[in-house]
Amino acid sequence: MSLKNLQLTEMPARGSDPVANRRKNLVERLEEQKVLAADPTFLRRSTHRRKGEMVEVVQKVRPWTRLSPTGQMVLALLVGGKPLDLDGKGNTAVVIPSRDKVVYTLDQIIEAVSTRRSNVPSSPVSRPRRSLRTRAPTSPPRRARGPLPALSAPNRPLSSGLFRAGLNSSTGSTR
């Protein structure tokens, strides 16, 4: 068989789409929240290689829902432990009418995140960074100190270590 009978083309570059990866991870975490809503004792199980052996790791899943001060149940979408700004105005939570509607609301959010044309962001809320120095220093700058103090024996060599070892530097002999 020859290559003349086959249709040839260039191989597309193998690239990763970071936005798609973040959306996929968010959908995985939302699926975990659905399971957690149905079973409050749910634990995430994953396997890792440690010291050459496969080890199963069990991790508690924190719920993304909580009660607001007004008594409503709210759901915050978390990416990297930080809430997502859902509408660009600083709103980071979805109001859920009742506990029975948690799974339904999560399904709607998963569908919105999964579609590429949705306006659900995939990066957490960006907050301005505080500078390390928030105010001007209150103490005056240090002044330069005076000259070094004079040595007690000006004719001794500086830290050659020979006197400490018991050798005289000029003769090379011991004391």
DRENBA-11723 format. One record per residue (C-alpha): residue in one letter; z, x, y. Coordinates in pm, whole numbers, plus 50000, padded with zeros to 5 digits. Layout:
// residues N
aa A&zz Z&xx X&yy Y
...
END
This chain:
// residues 175
aa M&zz 50000&xx 50000&yy 50000
aa S&zz 49921&xx 50132&yy 50346
aa L&zz 50061&xx 50067&yy 50690
aa K&zz 49727&xx 49923&yy 50810
aa N&zz 49814&xx 49583&yy 50664
aa L&zz 50152&xx 49562&yy 50848
aa Q&zz 50215&xx 49463&yy 51205
aa L&zz 50400&xx 49745&yy 51386
aa T&zz 50617&xx 49727&yy 51698
aa E&zz 50885&xx 49927&yy 51880
aa M&zz 51242&xx 49903&yy 51765
aa P&zz 51457&xx 49733&yy 52031
aa A&zz 51743&xx 49936&yy 52169
aa R&zz 52077&xx 49873&yy 52004
aa G&zz 52292&xx 49766&yy 52292
aa S&zz 52616&xx 49581&yy 52325
aa D&zz 52669&xx 49295&yy 52564
aa P&zz 53025&xx 49325&yy 52700
aa V&zz 53025&xx 48969&yy 52836
aa A&zz 52921&xx 48829&yy 52499
aa N&zz 53189&xx 49039&yy 52328
aa R&zz 53458&xx 48907&yy 52563
aa R&zz 53339&xx 48549&yy 52508
aa K&zz 53348&xx 48600&yy 52130
aa N&zz 53703&xx 48740&yy 52146
aa L&zz 53811&xx 48451&yy 52369
aa V&zz 53667&xx 48198&yy 52123
aa E&zz 53853&xx 48370&yy 51836
aa R&zz 54181&xx 48346&yy 52028
aa L&zz 54113&xx 47981&yy 52116
aa E&zz 54058&xx 47908&yy 51746
aa E&zz 54398&xx 48067&yy 51678
aa Q&zz 54551&xx 47841&yy 51942
aa K&zz 54401&xx 47539&yy 51763
aa V&zz 54565&xx 47647&yy 51437
aa L&zz 54891&xx 47716&yy 51624
aa A&zz 54884&xx 47366&yy 51776
aa A&zz 54860&xx 47217&yy 51426
aa D&zz 55110&xx 47459&yy 51267
aa P&zz 55376&xx 47610&yy 51501
aa T&zz 55473&xx 47868&yy 51235
aa F&zz 55122&xx 48023&yy 51231
aa L&zz 55110&xx 48406&yy 51211
aa R&zz 54802&xx 48624&yy 51267
aa R&zz 54729&xx 48844&yy 50967
aa S&zz 54501&xx 49144&yy 50984
aa T&zz 54449&xx 49453&yy 50772
aa H&zz 54452&xx 49808&yy 50904
aa R&zz 54420&xx 50148&yy 50744
aa R&zz 54737&xx 50353&yy 50783
aa K&zz 54774&xx 50692&yy 50619
aa G&zz 54481&xx 50622&yy 50389
aa E&zz 54608&xx 50286&yy 50265
aa M&zz 54513&xx 49936&yy 50368
aa V&zz 54814&xx 49759&yy 50518
aa E&zz 54841&xx 49393&yy 50612
aa V&zz 54988&xx 49344&yy 50958
aa V&zz 55155&xx 49015&yy 51050
aa Q&zz 55174&xx 48927&yy 51418
aa K&zz 55329&xx 48629&yy 51594
aa V&zz 55087&xx 48426&yy 51806
aa R&zz 55225&xx 48316&yy 52142
aa P&zz 55126&xx 47965&yy 52253
aa W&zz 54912&xx 47936&yy 52566
aa T&zz 55052&xx 47590&yy 52641
aa R&zz 55370&xx 47515&yy 52830
aa L&zz 55530&xx 47243&yy 53033
aa S&zz 55487&xx 47251&yy 53409
aa P&zz 55774&xx 47167&yy 53645
aa T&zz 55621&xx 46821&yy 53690
aa G&zz 55646&xx 46757&yy 53315
aa Q&zz 55274&xx 46790&yy 53238
aa M&zz 55151&xx 47012&yy 52958
aa V&zz 54920&xx 47288&yy 53082
aa L&zz 54701&xx 47538&yy 52897
aa A&zz 54622&xx 47880&yy 53044
aa L&zz 54333&xx 48083&yy 52901
aa L&zz 54453&xx 48440&yy 52857
aa V&zz 54236&xx 48749&yy 52825
aa G&zz 54430&xx 49069&yy 52775
aa G&zz 54751&xx 48883&yy 52852
aa K&zz 54623&xx 48781&yy 53196
aa P&zz 54510&xx 48430&yy 53294
aa L&zz 54147&xx 48348&yy 53369
aa D&zz 54056&xx 48203&yy 53708
aa L&zz 53872&xx 47893&yy 53588
aa D&zz 53708&xx 47772&yy 53907
aa G&zz 53716&xx 48068&yy 54146
aa K&zz 53989&xx 47905&yy 54357
aa G&zz 54289&xx 48046&yy 54176
aa N&zz 54338&xx 47761&yy 53926
aa T&zz 54429&xx 47927&yy 53599
aa A&zz 54541&xx 47633&yy 53383
aa V&zz 54404&xx 47311&yy 53236
aa V&zz 54619&xx 46996&yy 53241
aa I&zz 54651&xx 46834&yy 52897
aa P&zz 54739&xx 46462&yy 52907
aa S&zz 54950&xx 46467&yy 52588
aa R&zz 55043&xx 46689&yy 52297
aa D&zz 54801&xx 46493&yy 52077
aa K&zz 54507&xx 46606&yy 52294
aa V&zz 54569&xx 46982&yy 52265
aa V&zz 54320&xx 47035&yy 51981
aa Y&zz 54060&xx 46811&yy 52152
aa T&zz 54098&xx 47006&yy 52479
aa L&zz 54070&xx 47338&yy 52296
aa D&zz 53750&xx 47216&yy 52125
aa Q&zz 53601&xx 47130&yy 52465
aa I&zz 53695&xx 47471&yy 52604
aa I&zz 53550&xx 47649&yy 52299
aa E&zz 53225&xx 47460&yy 52344
aa A&zz 53214&xx 47550&yy 52715
aa V&zz 53287&xx 47919&yy 52650
aa S&zz 53036&xx 47938&yy 52363
aa T&zz 52741&xx 47816&yy 52569
aa R&zz 52591&xx 48097&yy 52772
aa R&zz 52516&xx 47874&yy 53070
aa S&zz 52877&xx 47772&yy 53123
aa N&zz 53057&xx 47889&yy 53433
aa V&zz 53374&xx 47985&yy 53246
aa P&zz 53453&xx 48346&yy 53339
aa S&zz 53520&xx 48602&yy 53072
aa S&zz 53728&xx 48843&yy 53282
aa P&zz 54087&xx 48783&yy 53390
aa V&zz 54198&xx 48706&yy 53743
aa S&zz 54155&xx 49010&yy 53960
aa R&zz 54447&xx 49073&yy 54185
aa P&zz 54445&xx 49335&yy 54459
aa R&zz 54620&xx 49653&yy 54360
aa R&zz 54924&xx 49756&yy 54552
aa S&zz 54919&xx 50108&yy 54678
aa L&zz 55188&xx 50338&yy 54550
aa R&zz 55310&xx 50411&yy 54903
aa T&zz 55376&xx 50075&yy 55066
aa R&zz 55536&xx 50205&yy 55385
aa A&zz 55555&xx 50518&yy 55592
aa P&zz 55815&xx 50775&yy 55489
aa T&zz 56141&xx 50737&yy 55680
aa S&zz 56267&xx 51094&yy 55651
aa P&zz 56115&xx 51368&yy 55869
aa P&zz 55895&xx 51621&yy 55694
aa R&zz 56064&xx 51929&yy 55553
aa R&zz 56077&xx 52231&yy 55775
aa A&zz 55961&xx 52565&yy 55651
aa R&zz 56256&xx 52777&yy 55553
aa G&zz 56323&xx 53119&yy 55699
aa P&zz 56242&xx 53450&yy 55535
aa L&zz 56373&xx 53530&yy 55192
aa P&zz 56722&xx 53683&yy 55185
aa A&zz 56734&xx 54061&yy 55172
aa L&zz 56806&xx 54228&yy 54841
aa S&zz 57145&xx 54392&yy 54803
aa A&zz 56988&xx 54722&yy 54691
aa P&zz 56660&xx 54774&yy 54879
aa N&zz 56561&xx 55083&yy 54679
aa R&zz 56569&xx 54907&yy 54338
aa P&zz 56238&xx 54798&yy 54191
aa L&zz 56182&xx 54420&yy 54188
aa S&zz 56241&xx 54256&yy 53850
aa S&zz 56076&xx 54523&yy 53642
aa G&zz 56333&xx 54456&yy 53375
aa L&zz 56382&xx 54827&yy 53314
aa F&zz 56728&xx 54836&yy 53470
aa R&zz 56836&xx 54537&yy 53270
aa A&zz 56716&xx 54704&yy 52952
aa G&zz 56905&xx 55022&yy 53039
aa L&zz 56599&xx 55237&yy 53128
aa N&zz 56548&xx 55426&yy 53451
aa S&zz 56199&xx 55365&yy 53588
aa S&zz 56149&xx 55713&yy 53732
aa T&zz 56256&xx 55918&yy 53431
aa G&zz 56195&xx 55673&yy 53146
aa S&zz 56532&xx 55769&yy 53001
aa T&zz 56836&xx 55559&yy 52934
aa R&zz 57139&xx 55559&yy 53163
END
